[in-house]
Amino acid sequence: MRALIVGVDLGLPDYRAQREEFNMLAKGAGADIVGQMTARRDRPDAAHFIGSGKVQEVVAQLEETQADIVLFDQPLSSAQQRNLERKFHVRVVDRVALILDIFALRAKSHEGKLQVELAQLQHLSTRLTRLWSHLERQRGGIGMRGPGESQLEMDRRMIGDKVKMLKERLSKVQRQRTTQRRARSRGASLSISLVGYTNAGKSTLFNALTRADAYAADQLFATLDTTTRRVWIEEAGQVTVSDTVGFIRDLPHTLIAAFRATLEEAINADLLLHVIDASSEQRDEQIQQVQHVLTDIGAGEVPQIFIYNKIDNLGLPARIERDSHGTIHKVFISANERNGLGLVRQAVAEFALYAGTHAIH
């Protein structure tokens, strides 16, 4: 689908990185980017987010590029979206809807699909009006996957009923997860969750540690479904390792809520391995974003070891770094080249010895 990207720079110091990330999201959704433009504003315009002059520029670019869709790198209100669609005569998809769309593409498990559908319906319910009718001829494509197409004809009551049903199903899945965790706890095995910014290399590390075949790719949100495997680590014994969905800046709250069952693997873990792309220019900010989401979901107090991945991109050796108490705090590795995996196992073993099996729930 031919997409025109409209970026709105609100004066944040890291806007360039945010813009690059949005382009990755757009490509991950299958967009063919045929044009880009940036608007600089102190604050969003109430009616169109961008000013009237920029609106006309977008109209001109749409005619020139023959784009089918306009992607905004900021969240839009339902009124702003409708006003822009009236002006552009093509579908307008904001950042939240684009992330939801990618989640719809990536979710593979029954639970993952339920969670995506719930989040999409909750997002769509605020935007469902007759004003969608001028876009009904443009079925499918970015922003309209999953339940998106059929929602144009649904009324709020039907969406409400569907949301209630999905919440009940997810609640059942949540109870099943709790039962599974209790069973694992009775076996006194250490529970580890891999967390980190999207595309940091969690799934690659998960596969290397557990010899599993979880989907790993160089793209945002490659993993959406939590995968758990048992693995034997010398001096730590049998441990369970879970690979979780990657985090991203300003993750839509509807997604945090909808994916709570998945993220509970992190909340209930004994130890978090926080995987970081050591070669990213936005490394420190990404660490902060992950910590923010962990606090949001109630996992801020779970012990963490920082795994600095992709050291091969920097030409650095694998090593461990200890804090002032002599505890392993950071491990520098290349999961892709399987360099430093022994150090990760050593860090887990030391944590297990320190924690003691009596402290494991």
SERO-4910 file (N, C-alpha, C, O; in steps of 0.05 Angstrom, whole numbers):
BEGIN
 pado doro    nc1    nc2    nc3   cac1   cac2   cac3    cc1    cc2    cc3    oc1    oc2    oc3
  Met    A     17    -24      0      0      0      0     18     25      0     36     27     16
  Arg    A     12     44    -18     28     68    -21     22     87      2     -1     96      4
  Ala    A     42     94     18     37    110     42     53    136     41     76    137     33
  Leu    A     39    157     50     52    183     54     54    186     85     34    185     99
  Ile    A     78    191     95     83    194    123     84    223    131     99    239    119
  Val    A     68    231    151     68    258    161     80    257    189     68    245    207
  Gly    A    103    269    193    116    270    219    110    297    232    111    318    218
  Val    A    105    297    258    100    322    272    120    325    294    120    310    314
  Asp    A    139    344    291    160    349    310    150    369    331    146    393    324
  Leu    A    145    360    355    134    377    376    157    388    394    152    397    416
  Gly    A    182    386    384    204    398    398    219    380    417    235    389    433
  Leu    A    213    354    416    227    335    434    255    331    423    260    330    399
  Pro    A    275    328    441    303    326    432    310    301    416    328    302    399
  Asp    A    294    280    420    300    255    406    281    250    383    276    227    376
  Tyr    A    271    271    371    250    267    351    260    251    327    246    235    316
  Arg    A    285    256    319    296    242    295    295    211    299    288    196    281
  Ala    A    303    203    323    302    174    329    273    164    329    267    142    320
  Gln    A    255    180    339    226    173    340    216    170    311    200    152    305
  Arg    A    225    188    294    216    187    266    227    162    252    212    149    237
  Glu    A    252    155    257    264    131    244    249    106    254    244     88    238
  Glu    A    242    106    279    228     83    290    200     80    277    191     58    271
  Phe    A    187    103    273    161    103    260    163     92    232    146     77    223
  Asn    A    184    100    217    188     89    190    191     59    190    181     45    173
  Met    A    205     49    211    208     20    214    181      6    219    175    -15    208
  Leu    A    165     20    235    138      9    240    122      8    215    108    -12    209
  Ala    A    123     30    199    108     31    174    117      9    155    100     -4    143
  Lys    A    143      5    152    153    -16    135    145    -44    145    139    -62    130
  Gly    A    145    -46    172    137    -72    184    108    -78    179    100   -102    179
  Ala    A     92    -58    175     63    -62    168     59    -67    139     36    -72    130
  Gly    A     81    -65    123     78    -70     94     74    -45     77     66    -47     54
  Ala    A     80    -22     89     76      3     74     98      7     53    121      2     59
  Asp    A     91     17     30    110     26     10    110     57     13     92     71      3
  Ile    A    131     67     26    132     96     32    139    111      7    161    109     -4
  Val    A    120    127     -3    124    142    -28    128    171    -23    134    186    -42
  Gly    A    126    180      2    131    208      8    131    213     38    119    198     53
  Gln    A    146    233     46    148    241     74    149    271     77    160    285     60
  Met    A    137    280     98    139    309    104    138    313    134    126    296    149
  Thr    A    150    335    143    150    340    172    138    367    178    144    387    164
  Ala    A    121    368    198    110    393    208    122    399    236    123    381    252
  Arg    A    130    423    241    140    430    267    119    448    282    110    468    271
  Arg    A    112    439    306     92    454    320     99    455    350    112    437    361
  Asp    A     91    477    363     94    478    392     74    461    406     79    448    426
  Arg    A     50    460    395     28    444    405     10    435    382      9    449    362
  Pro    A     -4    413    385    -22    403    364    -45    422    358    -55    435    377
  Asp    A    -53    424    333    -77    439    326   -101    422    334   -102    398    329
  Ala    A   -121    435    347   -143    420    358   -159    405    336   -169    383    340
  Ala    A   -162    418    313   -179    406    292   -164    386    274   -175    365    268
  His    A   -139    392    267   -125    375    247    -97    366    256    -83    352    241
  Phe    A    -90    371    281    -64    365    292    -42    382    279    -25    394    293
  Ile    A    -42    384    252    -23    401    238    -39    426    228    -64    425    228
  Gly    A    -25    447    221    -39    472    213    -51    470    185    -45    451    170
  Ser    A    -68    489    178    -82    489    153    -63    489    129    -68    477    108
  Gly    A    -40    504    132    -21    505    111     -9    477    105     -6    469     82
  Lys    A     -2    463    126      9    436    123    -12    416    112     -5    398     96
  Val    A    -37    421    119    -58    404    108    -59    406     78    -61    386     64
  Gln    A    -56    431     68    -56    435     39    -31    423     26    -32    412      3
  Glu    A     -9    424     40     16    411     30     12    381     27     21    368      7
  Val    A     -1    369     47     -7    340     46    -25    334     22    -20    314      8
  Val    A    -45    350     18    -64    346     -4    -48    346    -31    -53    329    -48
  Ala    A    -30    365    -33    -14    367    -58      4    343    -61      7    332    -83
  Gln    A     16    334    -39     34    310    -41     18    285    -47     27    267    -62
  Leu    A     -7    283    -37    -24    260    -44    -29    259    -73    -29    237    -85
  Glu    A    -35    282    -86    -40    283   -114    -15    275   -130    -16    260   -150
  Glu    A      8    284   -120     34    279   -134     43    250   -131     52    238   -151
  Thr    A     39    239   -107     50    211   -103     29    189   -107     36    166   -109
  Gln    A      3    198   -110    -19    178   -112    -19    158    -89    -25    135    -92
  Ala    A    -13    169    -65    -13    152    -41    -41    143    -34    -60    158    -39
  Asp    A    -43    119    -23    -70    107    -16    -77    113     13   -100    110     21
  Ile    A    -57    121     29    -61    124     58    -41    144     69    -19    147     59
  Val    A    -49    158     91    -32    177    105    -26    166    132    -45    159    147
  Leu    A      0    163    139      7    153    166     18    176    182     38    189    174
  Phe    A      6    181    206     16    202    224     33    189    246     25    169    257
  Asp    A     56    201    252     73    189    272     66    198    301     81    193    320
  Gln    A     42    210    304     32    217    331      4    206    334    -10    200    315
  Pro    A     -5    202    359    -32    194    364    -52    216    358    -47    239    366
  Leu    A    -73    210    343    -94    230    336   -119    225    352   -125    202    358
  Ser    A   -134    246    357   -161    242    369   -179    233    346   -173    236    323
  Ser    A   -202    222    353   -221    212    333   -230    236    316   -234    233    291
  Ala    A   -234    259    328   -243    283    313   -222    292    293   -228    298    270
  Gln    A   -197    292    302   -175    300    284   -172    280    260   -168    289    238
  Gln    A   -175    255    266   -173    235    245   -196    239    224   -191    239    200
  Arg    A   -220    243    234   -243    247    215   -239    272    199   -244    273    175
  Asn    A   -230    294    212   -226    319    198   -205    316    176   -209    327    154
  Leu    A   -184    302    182   -163    298    162   -172    281    139   -165    286    116
  Glu    A   -188    260    145   -198    243    124   -216    257    105   -217    252     81
  Arg    A   -232    276    116   -249    293    100   -232    310     80   -240    313     57
  Lys    A   -210    319     89   -192    336     73   -177    320     52   -173    328     29
  Phe    A   -167    296     61   -149    281     44   -163    261     26   -153    254      5
  His    A   -188    252     34   -203    232     18   -188    205     16   -193    190     -2
  Val    A   -171    200     35   -158    174     38   -158    167     68   -163    185     85
  Arg    A   -153    142     75   -152    135    103   -128    147    117   -107    149    106
  Val    A   -133    155    141   -111    166    159   -107    147    182   -126    140    196
  Val    A    -83    138    186    -76    119    207    -56    132    225    -35    141    216
  Asp    A    -61    133    251    -42    145    270    -24    124    282    -25    101    275
  Arg    A     -6    133    299     14    115    310      2     91    326     11     69    323
  Val    A    -19     97    341    -31     76    357    -43     55    339    -39     31    343
  Ala    A    -58     63    319    -71     44    300    -50     28    285    -54      5    279
  Leu    A    -28     41    278     -7     27    263      6      5    281     10    -17    271
  Ile    A     11     11    306     22     -9    324      2    -32    328     10    -56    327
  Leu    A    -23    -26    331    -44    -46    333    -44    -64    308    -48    -88    310
  Asp    A    -41    -51    285    -41    -66    260    -18    -86    258    -22   -109    249
  Ile    A      5    -77    267     29    -95    266     24   -118    286     31   -141    280
  Phe    A     12   -112    309      6   -134    328    -14   -154    315    -11   -178    319
  Ala    A    -33   -144    299    -51   -162    285    -37   -179    265    -44   -203    261
  Leu    A    -16   -168    253     -1   -184    233     16   -206    247     18   -228    237
  Arg    A     27   -199    270     47   -216    283     35   -238    301     47   -259    305
  Ala    A     12   -232    313      1   -251    333     -4   -278    320    -17   -280    299
  Lys    A      6   -299    333      3   -326    322    -14   -344    339    -30   -360    329
  Ser    A    -12   -341    366    -26   -359    384    -55   -350    387    -62   -327    380
  His    A    -72   -368    397   -100   -361    402   -102   -338    421   -118   -319    417
  Glu    A    -86   -339    443    -86   -317    462    -77   -291    451    -90   -270    455
  Gly    A    -55   -292    435    -45   -267    422    -66   -254    405    -69   -230    405
  Lys    A    -80   -270    389   -101   -260    371   -124   -248    387   -135   -227    379
  Leu    A   -131   -261    409   -153   -250    426   -145   -222    437   -160   -204    437
  Gln    A   -120   -220    446   -110   -196    458   -110   -173    438   -117   -150    443
  Val    A   -100   -179    413    -99   -159    392   -127   -150    385   -133   -126    382
  Glu    A   -145   -169    382   -173   -162    374   -186   -144    396   -200   -125    389
  Leu    A   -181   -151    421   -192   -134    442   -182   -106    441   -197    -87    442
  Ala    A   -155   -103    438   -143    -76    436   -154    -61    412   -159    -37    414
  Gln    A   -156    -75    389   -166    -61    365   -195    -52    369   -202    -29    361
  Leu    A   -211    -69    380   -240    -62    384   -242    -38    403   -259    -20    399
  Gln    A   -226    -38    425   -228    -16    444   -219     10    430   -230     31    436
  His    A   -199      8    413   -190     32    398   -211     41    378   -217     65    376
  Leu    A   -223     22    364   -242     28    343   -268     39    355   -282     56    343
  Ser    A   -275     30    379   -301     38    390   -303     68    395   -325     80    395
  Thr    A   -280     81    398   -280    110    402   -282    125    376   -286    150    375
  Arg    A   -280    111    353   -278    123    327   -300    114    308   -301    122    285
  Leu    A   -319     99    318   -339     87    300   -362    107    296   -378    112    313
  Thr    A   -363    119    272   -384    137    265   -391    133    235   -377    119    221
  Arg    A   -413    146    227   -421    144    199   -400    157    181   -400    152    156
  Leu    A   -383    173    192   -363    187    176   -343    168    163   -328    176    146
  Trp    A   -343    143    173   -325    123    160   -335    116    132   -320    105    116
  Ser    A   -361    121    126   -373    110    102   -358    119     77   -358    104     57
  His    A   -346    143     77   -333    152     52   -307    136     47   -295    139     25
  Leu    A   -299    119     66   -275    103     62   -281     74     58   -263     57     55
  Glu    A   -307     67     57   -314     38     57   -304     24     31   -300      0     31
  Arg    A   -300     40     10   -290     27    -15   -261     18    -12   -252      1    -27
  Gln    A   -247     29      8   -219     22     12   -216      1     33   -206      6     55
  Arg    A   -225    -23     28   -224    -44     47   -196    -55     49   -181    -55     30
  Gly    A   -190    -65     73   -164    -80     77   -140    -61     78   -143    -37     76
  Gly    A   -117    -73     82    -93    -58     83    -86    -47    110    -98    -55    130
  Ile    A    -66    -30    111    -55    -20    137    -76     -6    153    -92     10    143
  Gly    A    -77    -13    178    -97     -1    197   -124    -15    196   -141     -7    211
  Met    A   -127    -35    179   -154    -47    176   -152    -77    177   -171    -91    170
  Arg    A   -129    -88    187   -127   -117    189   -142   -127    213   -153   -111    229
  Gly    A   -142   -153    217   -156   -164    240   -186   -159    237   -197   -163    215
  Pro    A   -198   -149    258   -227   -144    257   -234   -117    243   -257   -111    240
  Gly    A   -213   -102    235   -218    -75    225   -238    -72    204   -255    -54    205
  Glu    A   -238    -89    183   -256    -85    160   -285    -87    169   -301    -69    162
  Ser    A   -292   -108    183   -320   -112    190   -330    -91    210   -355    -87    212
  Gln    A   -312    -78    225   -322    -59    245   -335    -34    233   -350    -20    247
  Leu    A   -331    -29    207   -344     -6    195   -374     -8    197   -388     12    198
  Glu    A   -384    -33    196   -413    -37    196   -424    -42    224   -448    -42    228
  Met    A   -406    -47    243   -416    -54    270   -424    -29    286   -412     -8    283
  Asp    A   -444    -32    302   -451     -9    320   -438    -13    347   -427    -34    353
  Arg    A   -439      7    364   -425      6    389   -435    -16    407   -419    -28    422
  Arg    A   -461    -23    406   -471    -44    423   -458    -71    416   -450    -86    434
  Met    A   -455    -76    390   -443   -101    381   -414   -102    389   -404   -123    398
  Ile    A   -400    -80    387   -372    -79    395   -370    -84    425   -353    -98    435
  Gly    A   -388    -71    440   -389    -74    469   -392   -103    477   -378   -113    495
  Asp    A   -410   -117    463   -415   -146    469   -390   -162    463   -383   -180    478
  Lys    A   -377   -156    440   -353   -170    432   -330   -166    452   -316   -184    459
  Val    A   -327   -141    461   -306   -134    480   -310   -150    506   -291   -161    517
  Lys    A   -336   -151    515   -342   -166    539   -335   -196    536   -323   -208    554
  Met    A   -342   -207    513   -336   -235    508   -306   -241    507   -296   -261    518
  Leu    A   -291   -222    494   -262   -226    492   -249   -224    519   -230   -238    525
  Lys    A   -259   -205    536   -248   -202    563   -252   -228    579   -235   -236    595
  Glu    A   -276   -240    576   -281   -265    590   -263   -287    581   -253   -303    597
  Arg    A   -258   -289    555   -240   -309    544   -211   -305    554   -198   -324    562
  Leu    A   -203   -280    554   -176   -274    563   -173   -279    593   -152   -288    603
  Ser    A   -194   -274    608   -194   -280    637   -189   -309    642   -175   -317    660
  Lys    A   -202   -326    625   -199   -355    627   -170   -363    621   -158   -379    635
  Val    A   -159   -350    600   -131   -356    593   -112   -348    616    -93   -361    622
  Gln    A   -119   -325    628   -103   -315    651   -103   -335    674    -82   -340    686
  Arg    A   -127   -346    679   -129   -366    701   -112   -391    694    -99   -403    712
  Gln    A   -112   -399    669    -97   -422    660    -67   -416    664    -52   -434    673
  Arg    A    -58   -392    657    -30   -384    661    -22   -386    691     -1   -396    698
  Thr    A    -40   -376    708    -35   -376    737    -31   -405    746    -13   -411    762
  Thr    A    -49   -423    737    -47   -451    744    -20   -463    735     -7   -478    750
  Gln    A    -12   -456    710     13   -466    700     37   -456    716     56   -471    721
  Arg    A     35   -430    724     57   -419    740     59   -432    767     81   -437    777
  Arg    A     35   -438    779     36   -452    805     49   -479    803     64   -488    820
  Ala    A     42   -493    781     54   -519    776     84   -517    774     99   -534    784
  Arg    A     93   -496    760    122   -492    757    134   -485    784    156   -495    790
  Ser    A    120   -469    800    131   -461    826    134   -485    845    153   -486    860
  Arg    A    115   -503    843    116   -527    860    141   -543    854    152   -557    872
  Gly    A    150   -541    829    175   -555    822    200   -539    831    222   -547    825
  Ala    A    195   -516    845    217   -499    855    237   -491    834    261   -488    840
  Ser    A    228   -487    809    247   -479    788    247   -449    787    227   -435    790
  Leu    A    271   -438    782    274   -409    779    260   -400    754    262   -413    733
  Ser    A    245   -378    756    229   -368    734    243   -343    723    246   -323    738
  Ile    A    250   -343    697    264   -321    685    248   -311    661    238   -326    645
  Ser    A    246   -284    659    233   -272    635    253   -254    621    267   -239    633
  Leu    A    253   -257    594    269   -238    578    252   -214    571    230   -217    560
  Val    A    261   -191    578    246   -167    571    266   -148    557    290   -152    557
  Gly    A    255   -127    544    272   -108    530    257    -93    509    234   -100    502
  Tyr    A    270    -73    498    259    -58    476    256    -75    452    271    -94    448
  Thr    A    236    -69    436    232    -86    412    256    -86    394    269    -65    390
  Asn    A    263   -109    383    286   -112    365    313   -112    379    333   -107    366
  Ala    A    313   -116    406    338   -116    420    352   -143    418    376   -145    424
  Gly    A    338   -164    409    350   -190    406    341   -211    426    355   -231    431
  Lys    A    318   -206    439    308   -224    459    304   -252    449    312   -272    461
  Ser    A    290   -254    426    284   -281    415    309   -296    406    310   -320    409
  Thr    A    328   -281    395    354   -294    388    368   -305    412    378   -328    412
  Leu    A    368   -290    434    380   -300    459    364   -323    470    375   -343    480
  Phe    A    337   -321    469    320   -343    479    326   -369    464    329   -390    476
  Asn    A    328   -367    438    334   -390    421    362   -402    428    365   -426    430
  Ala    A    381   -384    432    408   -393    438    410   -407    465    424   -427    469
  Leu    A    395   -396    485    396   -407    512    381   -433    514    389   -452    528
  Thr    A    358   -435    499    340   -458    503    340   -477    479    327   -497    480
  Arg    A    356   -470    459    356   -486    434    327   -489    423    320   -510    412
  Ala    A    312   -468    426    284   -468    415    284   -456    387    306   -449    377
  Asp    A    261   -453    376    259   -441    349    238   -419    348    223   -416    329
  Ala    A    238   -402    370    220   -379    370    227   -361    347    250   -358    340
  Tyr    A    206   -349    336    210   -332    312    228   -308    320    221   -293    338
  Ala    A    249   -304    305    267   -281    310    273   -268    283    280   -281    264
  Ala    A    270   -242    282    275   -227    257    283   -199    264    278   -189    285
  Asp    A    297   -186    245    306   -159    249    284   -139    242    285   -126    221
  Gln    A    264   -139    258    241   -121    254    227   -116    280    231   -131    300
  Leu    A    212    -94    281    198    -87    306    175   -107    311    161   -115    292
  Phe    A    172   -115    336    150   -133    345    151   -160    330    130   -170    322
  Ala    A    175   -172    327    176   -198    314    162   -219    332    150   -238    322
  Thr    A    164   -215    358    152   -234    377    129   -221    391    132   -199    403
  Leu    A    105   -233    390     82   -223    405     72   -244    426     59   -236    445
  Asp    A     77   -269    421     67   -290    438     89   -300    457    111   -306    449
  Thr    A     82   -300    483    102   -310    502    107   -340    498     89   -356    496
  Thr    A    133   -346    496    141   -374    494    157   -381    519    175   -366    527
  Thr    A    152   -404    531    166   -412    555    179   -439    550    166   -458    540
  Arg    A    204   -442    559    218   -467    556    233   -472    582    241   -454    597
  Arg    A    237   -498    588    254   -506    610    282   -510    600    287   -520    578
  Val    A    302   -502    616    330   -506    609    346   -512    634    340   -502    656
  Trp    A    366   -529    631    383   -537    654    408   -519    654    422   -517    634
  Ile    A    412   -505    676    436   -488    680    451   -499    704    441   -500    726
  Glu    A    476   -506    699    494   -516    720    493   -498    744    496   -473    742
  Glu    A    489   -509    768    488   -495    794    462   -480    799    457   -471    821
  Ala    A    445   -478    778    419   -466    782    397   -487    779    375   -484    788
  Gly    A    404   -509    765    385   -531    761    366   -524    738    373   -510    719
  Gln    A    342   -535    740    322   -531    719    310   -504    722    299   -498    744
  Val    A    311   -487    702    298   -461    703    279   -458    680    282   -471    659
  Thr    A    259   -441    683    240   -436    661    247   -408    651    250   -389    666
  Val    A    249   -406    624    256   -381    611    232   -373    593    223   -389    576
  Ser    A    223   -348    595    201   -339    579    210   -315    561    223   -297    571
  Asp    A    202   -316    536    208   -294    517    182   -278    515    161   -289    510
  Thr    A    184   -251    520    160   -235    520    160   -214    497    180   -211    484
  Val    A    137   -202    493    134   -181    473    153   -158    479    158   -151    502
  Gly    A    165   -146    458    183   -124    461    168    -98    468    145    -95    460
  Phe    A    181    -81    483    169    -55    490    176    -34    470    194    -38    454
  Ile    A    162    -12    470    167     10    452    159     36    466    142     35    484
  Arg    A    171     58    458    164     83    471    134     89    468    122     83    448
  Asp    A    123    101    490     95    108    490     77     86    480     59     90    463
  Leu    A     81     62    491     64     39    484     35     46    490     29     54    513
  Pro    A     17     44    471    -11     51    476    -22     36    501    -18     12    504
  His    A    -36     51    518    -46     39    543    -65     16    538    -68     -3    554
  Thr    A    -80     18    515    -98     -5    508    -82    -30    505    -92    -52    511
  Leu    A    -57    -28    495    -41    -52    491    -29    -62    517    -28    -86    521
  Ile    A    -21    -43    535    -11    -52    561    -33    -68    575    -28    -89    587
  Ala    A    -58    -58    573    -80    -72    587    -86    -98    573    -90   -119    586
  Ala    A    -88    -98    546    -96   -122    532    -74   -144    534    -81   -167    533
  Phe    A    -49   -136    536    -28   -156    537    -19   -162    565      2   -174    569
  Arg    A    -35   -154    584    -27   -158    612    -22   -188    618     -4   -195    632
  Ala    A    -39   -205    607    -36   -234    612     -9   -244    602      4   -260    615
  Thr    A      0   -233    579     26   -241    568     48   -229    585     68   -242    593
  Leu    A     45   -203    592     66   -190    608     67   -199    636     87   -194    650
  Glu    A     47   -214    646     48   -225    673     70   -245    676     79   -250    699
  Glu    A     80   -256    654    104   -273    656    127   -257    668    143   -267    683
  Ala    A    128   -231    661    149   -214    672    143   -206    701    161   -206    718
  Ile    A    117   -200    707    109   -193    734    116   -215    754    125   -210    776
  Asn    A    111   -240    746    113   -262    764    140   -277    762    144   -297    775
  Ala    A    159   -266    748    186   -278    745    202   -273    771    197   -254    785
  Asp    A    221   -291    776    240   -287    798    262   -269    789    274   -254    805
  Leu    A    268   -269    763    290   -253    752    284   -244    724    273   -259    708
  Leu    A    290   -219    718    287   -208    691    314   -206    678    332   -194    690
  Leu    A    317   -217    654    341   -211    638    333   -189    618    318   -193    599
  His    A    342   -165    624    335   -141    608    354   -139    585    377   -130    588
  Val    A    345   -147    561    362   -148    537    362   -121    524    341   -109    519
  Ile    A    386   -111    519    391    -84    509    407    -86    483    426   -101    481
  Asp    A    399    -70    463    416    -68    439    438    -49    444    435    -24    443
  Ala    A    462    -60    450    485    -44    458    494    -25    436    507     -5    441
  Ser    A    487    -32    411    496    -16    388    477      6    380    483     22    362
  Ser    A    454      8    394    434     29    387    442     56    398    451     58    421
  Glu    A    440     77    382    445    104    391    425    113    412    431    131    428
  Gln    A    402    100    412    381    107    432    380     88    455    360     85    469
  Arg    A    403     74    460    404     53    480    393     62    508    376     49    520
  Asp    A    404     85    517    397     94    544    367    101    546    354     95    566
  Glu    A    357    114    525    328    121    525    311     96    524    290     95    537
  Gln    A    320     76    509    305     51    507    304     37    534    283     25    541
  Ile    A    326     38    548    327     26    575    306     39    593    291     26    607
  Gln    A    305     66    591    285     81    608    257     74    600    240     71    618
  Gln    A    252     71    574    225     64    565    216     36    576    193     33    585
  Val    A    234     17    575    228    -10    586    223     -8    616    204    -21    626
  Gln    A    239      7    630    236      9    659    209     22    665    195     14    685
  His    A    201     41    649    175     55    653    152     35    650    134     35    666
  Val    A    153     19    628    131     -1    624    131    -22    646    110    -30    655
  Leu    A    155    -31    654    156    -51    676    143    -40    701    129    -55    715
  Thr    A    148    -15    707    135     -2    730    105     -2    726     90     -7    745
  Asp    A     96      5    702     68      7    695     53    -20    700     31    -20    709
  Ile    A     67    -42    693     53    -68    696     58    -82    722     50   -104    727
  Gly    A     73    -68    740     77    -79    767    101    -97    770    103   -112    789
  Ala    A    120    -94    751    144   -111    752    169    -95    758    192   -105    754
  Gly    A    166    -71    768    188    -53    772    207    -63    794    231    -55    794
  Glu    A    197    -79    813    214    -88    835    227   -116    830    242   -125    847
  Val    A    221   -128    807    232   -154    802    262   -151    796    270   -133    780
  Pro    A    280   -167    808    309   -165    803    315   -167    773    303   -182    759
  Gln    A    335   -151    765    343   -150    736    373   -154    733    389   -145    749
  Ile    A    380   -167    711    407   -167    702    407   -155    674    391   -164    657
  Phe    A    423   -136    668    424   -123    642    441   -139    623    465   -143    628
  Ile    A    429   -147    600    444   -162    580    448   -144    556    430   -138    540
  Tyr    A    473   -134    553    480   -116    531    487   -134    507    508   -145    505
  Asn    A    468   -135    488    470   -153    465    481   -137    440    484   -113    441
  Lys    A    488   -153    420    498   -142    394    525   -128    397    531   -108    383
  Ile    A    543   -139    415    569   -127    418    586   -131    393    606   -118    389
  Asp    A    578   -151    376    593   -156    351    591   -131    332    609   -126    316
  Asn    A    569   -115    335    567    -91    319    587    -69    328    592    -50    314
  Leu    A    597    -72    353    615    -52    364    644    -62    366    662    -47    374
  Gly    A    648    -88    360    675    -99    362    684   -102    391    708   -101    396
  Leu    A    665   -107    409    672   -109    438    674   -139    446    660   -156    434
  Pro    A    690   -145    466    691   -173    476    668   -179    495    657   -161    507
  Ala    A    661   -204    498    641   -212    517    653   -209    545    676   -217    550
  Arg    A    638   -199    564    648   -196    591    625   -192    611    602   -187    603
  Ile    A    631   -193    637    612   -187    657    621   -163    673    645   -157    674
  Glu    A    602   -149    684    607   -125    701    592   -128    727    569   -135    727
  Arg    A    606   -124    749    594   -127    775    588   -100    788    602    -80    782
  Asp    A    568   -100    806    563    -75    821    580    -73    845    598    -89    849
  Ser    A    575    -53    862    592    -48    885    591    -70    906    609    -73    923
  His    A    570    -87    904    567   -110    923    580   -135    912    579   -156    924
  Gly    A    591   -133    887    603   -157    875    584   -174    860    591   -196    851
  Thr    A    559   -165    857    538   -180    843    539   -173    813    544   -150    805
  Ile    A    536   -194    797    535   -189    767    512   -172    760    489   -178    766
  His    A    518   -149    748    497   -129    742    493   -126    712    471   -122    703
  Lys    A    515   -130    697    514   -127    667    529   -150    655    550   -159    665
  Val    A    519   -160    632    532   -181    616    533   -171    587    512   -163    577
  Phe    A    556   -171    575    559   -162    548    562   -186    529    581   -201    533
  Ile    A    544   -189    510    544   -213    493    537   -207    464    529   -185    457
  Ser    A    539   -227    448    527   -227    421    511   -253    418    522   -274    413
  Ala    A    485   -250    421    467   -274    419    469   -286    391    468   -311    388
  Asn    A    471   -269    371    472   -278    344    496   -295    338    494   -315    323
  Glu    A    519   -288    350    543   -303    346    548   -323    369    569   -336    370
  Arg    A    528   -325    387    530   -343    410    555   -338    427    568   -356    437
  Asn    A    563   -313    428    587   -305    443    579   -293    470    564   -273    471
  Gly    A    588   -305    492    581   -295    518    558   -310    532    550   -302    554
  Leu    A    547   -330    519    524   -345    531    532   -358    557    515   -359    576
  Gly    A    557   -367    559    566   -379    584    565   -359    607    560   -366    630
  Leu    A    570   -333    600    570   -312    621    541   -307    630    536   -301    653
  Val    A    522   -309    611    493   -306    619    486   -329    638    473   -324    659
  Arg    A    494   -353    632    488   -376    649    502   -373    676    490   -379    697
  Gln    A    526   -362    676    540   -357    702    525   -337    719    522   -340    743
  Ala    A    514   -316    706    499   -295    720    474   -307    732    467   -301    755
  Val    A    460   -324    717    436   -337    727    442   -355    750    428   -356    770
  Ala    A    464   -371    747    472   -390    769    479   -374    794    471   -383    816
  Glu    A    493   -352    792    500   -336    816    475   -325    829    473   -324    853
  Phe    A    456   -316    812    431   -305    823    416   -327    838    406   -322    860
  Ala    A    415   -351    826    401   -373    839    413   -380    866    399   -385    885
  Leu    A    440   -381    867    454   -387    892    449   -365    913    445   -371    936
  Tyr    A    448   -340    903    444   -318    922    415   -318    932    410   -315    956
  Ala    A    396   -322    913    368   -321    921    361   -345    939    346   -342    958
  Gly    A    372   -368    932    366   -392    948    339   -404    940    320   -389    937
  Thr    A    337   -430    937    312   -441    927    290   -437    947    266   -437    938
  His    A    295   -432    973    273   -427    992    260   -400    986    237   -396    995
  Ala    A    274   -382    972    263   -355    967    246   -355    941    233   -335    935
  Ile    A    248   -377    926    234   -378    900    205   -386    905    200   -407    917
  His    A    186   -370    896    158   -376    902    148   -400    887    125   -408    890
***
